[in-house]
Amino acid sequence: FKNTILLLTSNAGSELIATLCADADTAPEADGLKKMLQSELLKTFPAAFLGRTAVVPYLPLQQASLQYIVRLHLNKIGERLQQQHAASLCYNDALVKHIVDQCPVAETGARMLIRFIEQNIAPEMGRRILAGELETAGRTVYLECDEEERINIVFRNK
């Protein structure tokens, strides 16, 4: 290999990072975190390997970032809905918070958020569209989370 950078990812030390970074006010700086991770990394990787690599710790995603990711994926669904059915998608903040709260992201990152949307919202919305509930163009699909934390899909005229 010439002029090549290899990126390798691992969950080695992820529990330690989660513990150390649980409170943003007391989380260590990047250099301090690398030093604290060294013993955990040595449990998984040989010292000779670690001596030849640059370790870049992945910090846990904050709530605002997780909510942003959920909004991105819901907006993608909204774009498809607009393109294929000339309909709009609206959702409330309670829905976004509910999705984030349902998904443990410590080990999987944002994958669980995307999976939750793909398994719990998109199929039901698609089933109802195919059943004819979105019969006329110019309608709006509302995704809401109610007080009982149920996801409601409501079709309304604009």
C-alpha positions in Angstrom: 0.0 0.0 0.0 1.2 3.5 -0.9 -0.4 6.7 0.3 -3.1 4.8 2.0 -5.0 5.4 5.2 -6.8 2.5 6.8 -9.6 3.2 9.3 -10.4 0.5 11.7 -13.2 0.7 14.3 -13.7 -1.2 17.4 -15.9 -1.2 20.5 -12.9 -1.7 22.7 -13.1 0.7 25.5 -16.7 1.8 24.6 -18.0 1.2 28.1 -15.2 3.2 29.7 -15.8 6.1 27.2 -19.5 6.0 28.0 -18.8 6.1 31.8 -16.2 8.9 31.5 -18.3 11.0 29.1 -21.7 10.5 30.8 -21.5 14.0 32.2 -20.3 16.6 29.7 -19.0 18.9 32.5 -16.7 16.2 33.9 -15.7 14.5 30.6 -11.9 14.4 30.0 -10.2 16.2 27.2 -9.3 14.2 24.1 -5.6 13.5 25.2 -6.7 12.5 28.7 -9.3 10.2 27.3 -6.7 8.5 25.1 -4.5 7.9 28.1 -7.3 6.5 30.1 -8.2 4.1 27.2 -4.8 2.7 26.9 -5.2 -0.1 29.4 -8.6 -1.1 27.9 -7.1 -1.1 24.4 -4.2 -3.3 25.5 -6.7 -6.0 26.6 -7.8 -6.3 22.9 -4.8 -5.2 20.8 -1.1 -6.0 21.0 1.1 -3.1 22.2 3.1 -3.3 18.9 -0.1 -2.7 16.9 -1.1 0.2 19.2 2.3 1.8 18.8 1.8 2.0 15.1 -1.7 3.5 15.1 -3.4 6.7 15.9 -6.3 6.2 18.3 -9.3 8.5 17.8 -11.9 7.8 20.4 -15.5 8.1 19.3 -17.5 10.1 21.8 -21.1 9.2 22.7 -23.7 11.1 20.7 -25.5 13.8 22.6 -29.3 14.1 22.7 -29.3 17.0 20.3 -27.3 15.0 17.7 -29.5 12.0 18.1 -32.6 14.1 17.6 -31.0 15.7 14.5 -30.4 12.2 13.0 -34.0 11.2 13.6 -35.2 14.4 11.9 -32.9 13.7 8.9 -34.4 10.3 8.4 -38.0 11.4 8.9 -37.3 14.2 6.4 -36.1 11.6 3.9 -39.4 9.8 4.3 -41.1 13.2 3.8 -39.2 13.8 0.6 -40.2 10.3 -0.8 -43.8 11.0 0.2 -43.7 14.3 -1.6 -42.1 12.8 -4.7 -44.3 9.7 -5.0 -47.6 10.9 -3.6 -47.5 14.8 -3.7 -48.2 14.7 0.1 -46.4 16.4 3.0 -45.1 14.9 6.2 -45.3 16.6 9.6 -44.1 15.4 12.9 -43.9 16.8 16.4 -41.0 17.1 18.9 -42.6 14.5 21.2 -42.2 11.9 18.4 -38.5 12.7 17.9 -37.9 12.5 21.6 -39.8 9.2 21.8 -37.8 7.6 19.1 -34.5 8.7 20.7 -35.7 7.4 24.1 -36.6 4.0 22.6 -33.1 3.3 21.1 -30.0 2.4 23.1 -27.2 4.0 21.1 -24.2 3.1 23.4 -23.1 0.1 21.3 -24.8 0.7 18.0 -24.6 4.5 17.4 -27.4 5.9 15.4 -28.2 2.6 13.6 -30.9 1.8 16.1 -32.6 5.1 15.5 -32.8 4.4 11.8 -33.9 0.8 12.4 -36.7 2.0 14.7 -38.0 4.3 12.0 -37.7 1.7 9.3 -39.5 -1.0 11.4 -42.1 1.0 13.4 -43.1 4.0 11.3 -42.4 3.4 7.6 -44.2 0.0 7.2 -47.4 1.2 9.0 -47.4 4.4 6.9 -46.9 2.4 3.7 -49.6 0.0 4.6 -52.1 2.7 5.2 -51.1 4.5 2.0 -51.6 1.3 0.0 -54.9 0.8 1.7 -56.1 4.1 0.2 -56.0 6.5 3.2 -53.9 9.0 1.2 -56.3 9.0 -1.7 -55.9 12.6 -3.0 -52.8 14.6 -3.7 -52.2 17.6 -1.5 -52.8 15.8 1.8 -50.5 15.8 4.8 -49.4 12.8 6.9 -48.9 13.7 10.6 -46.7 11.6 12.8 -47.4 12.3 16.5 -46.5 10.8 19.8 -49.4 11.0 22.3 -49.3 11.1 26.1 -49.2 7.3 26.3 -46.2 7.3 24.0 -48.0 5.7 21.2 -47.1 6.7 17.6 -50.1 8.0 15.7 -50.2 8.3 11.9 -52.9 10.7 10.9 -53.9 11.6 7.3 -55.4 15.1 6.9 -56.1 17.7 4.3 -53.6 20.6 4.4 
